[in-house]
Structure formats: C-alpha cells, structure tokens
Amino acid sequence: MTSTTQTINISANLNEKTALVTGAASGIGFATALLLAENGCKVALNDLPGNPRLKQAVDAITSKGYQAISAPGNAGDEVLATEMVETAITDLGRLDFLVNNAGTPGTKSPIPAHDLDTPDQNFWTKLLQVNLLGPWYCTRAAIGALQKTGGAIVNTASIAGIYGNGSSSTYAATKAALINLTKEHARAFGPDVRVNAIAPGVVDSEWECRFERTDEFMSKIPLKRAGTPEDYAEAILFLCAGGRYITGETLVVDGGLTAGPSTQV
Ligand SMILES: NC(=O)c1ccc[n+]([C@@H]2O[C@H](COP(=O)([O-])OP(=O)(O)OC[C@H]3O[C@@H](n4cnc5c(N)ncnc54)[C@H](O)[C@@H]3O)[C@@H](O)[C@H]2O)c1
C-alpha cells in the first residue's frame, strides 16, 4: 500500500464541537471540513458567495449524515467577513475551531521575483486582503466565541511564507505575515485559545496558479508525491483537536520538500 491510499489514522471525538472553515468549497478547506464532520464536529463551510461548489460541498457532507451548514461570504472583505463569521457562530450555536484557509495566488502562472511590474497595486491589495487581512477579520469576529469554548485557530500559510519560491513575492510576503500573525495571536490569546498554522508544500488541488511539476522536481520530495487535500486536513485536525501544548507554531506539511538535500555522500 502506498501512502496515498492510506486512510487517515487520527481521529477525535468532536461531538458537541463546531468549526468554521473558510475557503471550504474545494481543496484543503473542503477536506478539512469533511474530516472534522466525520469526527462529529458540526461545520460551517465558507466560500465566495455565488460559488456553486459551496452548496455541492455542504451537500456532500450532509448526504453522508454529518452536520454541515453554508456560510457564504468574501473572507477578504472587512464587512462581509465579519457578518459571515457572526452569522456562522449564531447558526452553529458556539465556536470551537476557526480554520482560516481561504487564500488566493491572484495569478494563473508564477510571477518571478525580479518582475516588479506585474504585481501592481491591485494585485498587492487583493492578496493582502484575502491572504492576510481575511484571517485577521475572521479572527477578530470569532475570538470572543473561541475564548468562551477554549477553542483553537489554524491558519493555512505556505512554505512560500518561509522560503519564498511560491506563485509570487507578493504571495510569499502575505503568507510570511500570516505566520507572524499566528505567533502574535498565540501570545495574545493564550491560554484560552491556541493559534497555529500549517505551511503546505505542493498540493493536489484546483489552485488557480499552475506550477510545472517536472519529474526532477517531484523526485526531490522525500515522500515522492504531491500532498493531497486530505494530507493537509489531517494536520489541521491535529492542531484543532490535539496539540494541546502547541501554540504559535507553523507546522510544515510538505512531504519533506524543504527538509534539505540528502546528506548521503
Ligand atoms: N495549492 C497550493 O499549491 C498551495 C500551497 C501552499 C498553500 N496553499 C494555501 O492553501 C489554502 C487552500 O488552497 P487550496 O490549495 O485548497 O486551493 P483551492 O483553490 O482548491 O481552494 C481555495 C478556496 O478558497 C476560496 N476563496 C478564495 N478567495 C476567497 C475569499 N476571499 N473568501 C472566501 N473564499 C475564498 C476559493 O473559492 C476556493 O474554494 C490557501 O490558503 C492557499 O494559499 C496552497
């Protein structure tokens, strides 16, 4: 059996718990919402209003007999994100976990760091709004409810936020700032609320920006494959439901891609 076909082997009793996952209509967000729901959690799935995949995602979870509701809203808009979180908390009845996962590369192909023109003001504004201010808006709207339950926040960052080399320098900068915000909020909201992040590497999702995955590149990943959304969801479940002495951390989940070159001589 290869690791891609292994089932997720961690579980938690999340009956009576609730979660809000942003950017949950596809990819890591959907896999996280499903995994939380499979473990008994009632989940609110957020994505952009009008995205038909949001209803499909909610239906996919409820049709399996798990509890899920829709929480549409632009997570990168201060007013809409705040309203979305407040409505979701009211609908859920309480909030135990906030997964700030919505993100955007804003480009269909990588922009090299030496290109200072393509990432214009609009590009910077969009990426800052969605990737950095979005988690800030949602955290601000949710923190009171999370303090009541002794909950947890998990932010989806990126290895680009640590090492660069993502879809653009702008993207890398927003994710680096999100990693820093994770530490700030961990210090600010402990001991009641733990705040952590994951830093995904290569993801098998419908991410807008397409990277060329040459055999040479893929062979450099010690686990020899891209991460599935379920691989990342497993790490998020751990940081939500487990990891009770972990806060302020960014867990790199990249199959070993950034573990460094082989030391074999
Ligand atoms: N795919 C990658 O290569 C990669 C690598 C590292 C980190 N990440 C991060 O993982 C997270 C999830 O990405 P994914 O790979 O699952 O991609 P995805 O495209 O499958 O999912 C992203 C979801 O976020 C939603 N979204 C975008 N902007 C939003 C907004 N303003 N409000 C609400 N929802 C919004 C999209 O509609 C989409 O459903 C993102 O934060 C991304 O930055 C992705």
Ligand as a Chemical Component Dictionary entry (heavy atoms), coordinates in Angstrom:
data_LIG
# 
_chem_comp.id                   LIG 
_chem_comp.type                 NON-POLYMER 
_chem_comp.pdbx_formal_charge   0 
_chem_comp.three_letter_code    LIG 
# 
loop_
_chem_comp_atom.comp_id 
_chem_comp_atom.atom_id 
_chem_comp_atom.alt_atom_id 
_chem_comp_atom.type_symbol 
_chem_comp_atom.charge 
_chem_comp_atom.model_Cartn_x 
_chem_comp_atom.model_Cartn_y 
_chem_comp_atom.model_Cartn_z 
_chem_comp_atom.pdbx_ordinal 
LIG N1  N1  N 0  -2.372  24.839 -3.791 1  
LIG C1  C1  C 0  -1.146  25.153 -3.393 2  
LIG O1  O1  O 0  -0.150  24.957 -4.118 3  
LIG C2  C2  C 0  -0.940  25.751 -2.021 4  
LIG C3  C3  C 0  0.329   25.693 -1.443 5  
LIG C4  C4  C 0  0.536   26.246 -0.188 6  
LIG C5  C5  C 0  -0.543  26.836 0.493  7  
LIG N2  N2  N 1  -1.778  26.874 -0.081 8  
LIG C6  C6  C 0  -2.861  27.506 0.657  9  
LIG O2  O2  O 0  -3.862  26.553 0.937  10 
LIG C7  C7  C 0  -5.116  27.205 1.061  11 
LIG C8  C8  C 0  -6.174  26.421 0.299  12 
LIG O3  O3  O 0  -5.801  26.328 -1.056 13 
LIG P1  P1  P 0  -6.135  25.040 -1.949 14 
LIG O4  O4  O 0  -4.860  24.525 -2.484 15 
LIG O5  O5  O -1 -7.048  24.123 -1.219 16 
LIG O6  O6  O 0  -6.856  25.766 -3.194 17 
LIG P2  P2  P 0  -8.361  25.748 -3.762 18 
LIG O7  O7  O 0  -8.325  26.711 -4.881 19 
LIG O8  O8  O 0  -8.794  24.354 -4.024 20 
LIG O9  O9  O 0  -9.234  26.310 -2.547 21 
LIG C9  C9  C 0  -9.248  27.664 -2.179 22 
LIG C10 C10 C 0  -10.693 28.057 -1.883 23 
LIG O10 O10 O 0  -10.685 29.375 -1.311 24 
LIG C11 C11 C 0  -11.784 30.077 -1.866 25 
LIG N3  N3  N 0  -11.581 31.513 -1.741 26 
LIG C12 C12 C 0  -10.692 32.288 -2.425 27 
LIG N4  N4  N 0  -10.821 33.557 -2.051 28 
LIG C13 C13 C 0  -11.789 33.590 -1.095 29 
LIG C14 C14 C 0  -12.378 34.619 -0.332 30 
LIG N5  N5  N 0  -11.996 35.893 -0.480 31 
LIG N6  N6  N 0  -13.353 34.307 0.548  32 
LIG C15 C15 C 0  -13.765 33.027 0.707  33 
LIG N7  N7  N 0  -13.250 32.008 -0.011 34 
LIG C16 C16 C 0  -12.279 32.290 -0.895 35 
LIG C17 C17 C 0  -11.833 29.604 -3.318 36 
LIG O11 O11 O 0  -13.088 29.878 -3.927 37 
LIG C18 C18 C 0  -11.543 28.118 -3.163 38 
LIG O12 O12 O 0  -12.731 27.369 -2.975 39 
LIG C19 C19 C 0  -4.898  28.653 0.605  40 
LIG O13 O13 O 0  -4.796  29.498 1.730  41 
LIG C20 C20 C 0  -3.564  28.600 -0.110 42 
LIG O14 O14 O 0  -2.886  29.834 -0.048 43 
LIG C21 C21 C 0  -1.997  26.328 -1.308 44 
# 
loop_
_chem_comp_bond.comp_id 
_chem_comp_bond.atom_id_1 
_chem_comp_bond.atom_id_2 
_chem_comp_bond.value_order 
_chem_comp_bond.pdbx_ordinal 
LIG N1  C1  SING 1  
LIG C1  O1  DOUB 2  
LIG C1  C2  SING 3  
LIG C2  C3  SING 4  
LIG C2  C21 DOUB 5  
LIG C3  C4  DOUB 6  
LIG C4  C5  SING 7  
LIG C5  N2  DOUB 8  
LIG N2  C6  SING 9  
LIG N2  C21 SING 10 
LIG C6  O2  SING 11 
LIG C6  C20 SING 12 
LIG O2  C7  SING 13 
LIG C7  C8  SING 14 
LIG C7  C19 SING 15 
LIG C8  O3  SING 16 
LIG O3  P1  SING 17 
LIG P1  O4  DOUB 18 
LIG P1  O5  SING 19 
LIG P1  O6  SING 20 
LIG O6  P2  SING 21 
LIG P2  O7  DOUB 22 
LIG P2  O8  SING 23 
LIG P2  O9  SING 24 
LIG O9  C9  SING 25 
LIG C9  C10 SING 26 
LIG C10 O10 SING 27 
LIG C10 C18 SING 28 
LIG O10 C11 SING 29 
LIG C11 N3  SING 30 
LIG C11 C17 SING 31 
LIG N3  C12 SING 32 
LIG N3  C16 SING 33 
LIG C12 N4  DOUB 34 
LIG N4  C13 SING 35 
LIG C13 C14 SING 36 
LIG C13 C16 DOUB 37 
LIG C14 N5  SING 38 
LIG C14 N6  DOUB 39 
LIG N6  C15 SING 40 
LIG C15 N7  DOUB 41 
LIG N7  C16 SING 42 
LIG C17 O11 SING 43 
LIG C17 C18 SING 44 
LIG C18 O12 SING 45 
LIG C19 O13 SING 46 
LIG C19 C20 SING 47 
LIG C20 O14 SING 48 
# 
